[in-house]
Amino acid sequence: MICRRPVDVEWLRANRDQLFAEALHRLGEGESWWDVPRDEQVRLAMEHHVSDPWEEIIEQALAGPQIHNGRFDSPLPATLPDPQAMTRDPPRVVLC
């Protein structure tokens, strides 16, 4: 959801009961409130995607070893991302 102007809190307070009544009625009629069209899901996810230097490395490793001239290649590249650069990257695991 994109808010283009400040939320009118007073309007929400004044119309709260009506909004809940309409929502309850629509829910009772079986209307879906959780469905988001697939294209919209993908678009929203891509808007918030942050690439990671490990993505391509992990994708290649998960794809499995490749065979070249009758030999298996290592699933990991010969060079890994710079460890110093990794400290500047956002954390991959965060405690909530």
C-alpha positions in Angstrom: 0.0 0.0 0.0 1.3 3.4 -0.9 0.1 6.4 1.1 0.2 9.6 -1.0 -1.0 11.8 1.8 -1.2 11.7 5.6 -3.7 9.4 7.2 -6.8 11.3 8.4 -7.0 9.8 11.9 -10.0 11.9 12.8 -12.0 10.5 9.8 -11.0 7.0 10.8 -12.2 7.5 14.3 -15.5 8.9 13.1 -16.0 6.1 10.6 -14.5 3.2 12.5 -17.7 1.4 13.3 -19.0 1.7 9.7 -15.7 0.4 8.3 -15.8 -2.6 10.6 -19.5 -3.3 9.8 -18.7 -3.3 6.0 -15.7 -5.5 6.5 -17.7 -8.0 8.6 -20.5 -8.1 6.0 -18.1 -8.7 3.1 -16.3 -11.4 5.1 -19.7 -13.0 5.9 -20.5 -13.0 2.1 -17.3 -15.0 1.6 -15.3 -12.2 -0.1 -11.5 -12.9 -0.1 -9.5 -10.4 1.9 -6.1 -12.0 1.6 -5.8 -12.7 -2.2 -3.3 -10.5 -4.0 -3.0 -11.1 -7.8 0.3 -13.0 -8.5 1.6 -10.3 -10.8 1.1 -7.7 -8.0 2.9 -10.0 -5.5 5.9 -10.3 -7.8 5.9 -6.6 -8.6 5.8 -5.6 -4.9 8.5 -8.2 -3.9 10.8 -6.9 -6.7 10.3 -3.3 -5.5 11.8 -4.3 -2.1 14.4 -6.8 -3.3 17.9 -6.1 -2.1 20.6 -8.0 -4.0 23.3 -9.8 -2.0 26.8 -10.7 -3.3 26.2 -14.3 -2.2 23.0 -14.8 -4.3 24.7 -15.8 -7.5 27.2 -18.0 -5.7 24.5 -19.8 -3.8 22.3 -20.2 -6.9 25.2 -21.8 -8.8 26.1 -24.1 -5.9 22.5 -25.2 -5.6 22.3 -25.9 -9.3 24.9 -28.6 -8.7 28.3 -29.3 -10.2 28.6 -28.7 -13.9 30.4 -31.2 -16.2 33.1 -29.8 -18.6 35.3 -32.1 -20.6 34.2 -35.1 -18.6 35.1 -33.5 -15.3 32.9 -32.0 -12.5 33.5 -28.4 -11.7 33.4 -27.3 -8.0 30.0 -25.9 -7.1 31.8 -22.9 -5.5 33.7 -20.3 -7.4 37.5 -20.0 -7.1 37.1 -16.5 -5.6 34.5 -15.6 -3.0 33.2 -12.1 -2.3 35.7 -9.8 -0.5 35.3 -10.3 3.3 35.8 -6.6 3.9 32.9 -5.8 1.6 30.8 -8.3 3.4 31.1 -6.3 6.7 29.4 -3.3 4.9 26.5 -5.4 3.7 23.3 -5.5 5.6 23.0 -8.4 8.1 21.4 -11.5 6.7 20.0 -12.7 10.0 18.4 -10.3 12.4 17.0 -10.9 15.9 13.5 -9.6 16.3 
